Amino acid sequence: MTSASAPGKIILFGEHAVVYGRPALAVPVTQVGATVGVSAARSGVHIEAPDVSLTAELSTLAPDQPLAAAVRAVFAALNISSPPGCTVRVESTIPVASGLGSGAAVSVALMRALSAFLGRPLPDDAVNRLAYEIEKLHHGTPSGIDNTVVTYARPVCFVKGRPIETLRVKAPFWIVIGDTGIPAPTRESVGDVRRQWEADRPAWEARFDRAGEIARQARAAIEAGNVAALGPLMDANHALLQEMTVSCPELDRLVDAARLSGATGAKLSGGGRGGNMIALVPPEKAVAVAGALSQAGARRTIATEIR
Ligand code: PMV
């Protein structure tokens, strides 16, 4: 059996505006991840993904089924027209549609494992490019930030269409991630923002500019080791995301609970309207903030050090 893994991810600053060319910051989250194993089978290409209750032969799956599309993308990239019999088994601890990059992590792990099984491991840039195509099936008009941070598994400052820039974290800091437990397909919030942007471009471009400026300031603070500056920037980014109509009462409740229990800043993370939020915490407050988030309704919390 040949296997490969990929981590989850979280967006620190700049979601939604990143779809419109502004910078955003994202980091891998190694406490969760996807693992894909590929083993030889007598004939056919079988896909098993117990987490989404899928067991199927590749030829029976629609072209836009993301797992099938990822398998076919690897065969196409390697010019393989009659693949050897194999079973592709997908396992993931990343909750689906929660802003933790589940779709991207599954695609990346699958492409690595399958290409290695075929004896021709794809390099990172090819994996990233192919995973972006699969992100389009999940998201509609993705910026590419998810596949990029998951492929390279390091903190990034991402601008759509530009080469990846690594974010140099001068002083490590802690965040606590709180999951509302509400599945929130990014495709819907991204589509909704697009409709509102089309109806009033000047107002939305101004919001995206402000989000981009916050991400730029956050990058400078992270690279200077100025962790104290990050809390207020998170709060300002959350206020802007509320203005963009992508927060919801459950996210706002978790953000408030985090601030009241010792976080120095908090915001929703990812597509919004459910999914996850993040809180910046002094290390000694991580346990208290995680407890307060659970009390305020979080289904699960993850404390992670960004370095
Ligand atoms: O996959 P999510 O929910 O973390 O969302 C990605 C961030 C967005 O900016 C909302 C969309 C995108 O493609 O960048």
Residues whose N, C-alpha, C, O or C-beta is under 5 A from the ligand:
A	BS01	PMV	E15 H16 V18 V19 G99 L100 T141 P142 S143 G144 I145 T186 G270 G271
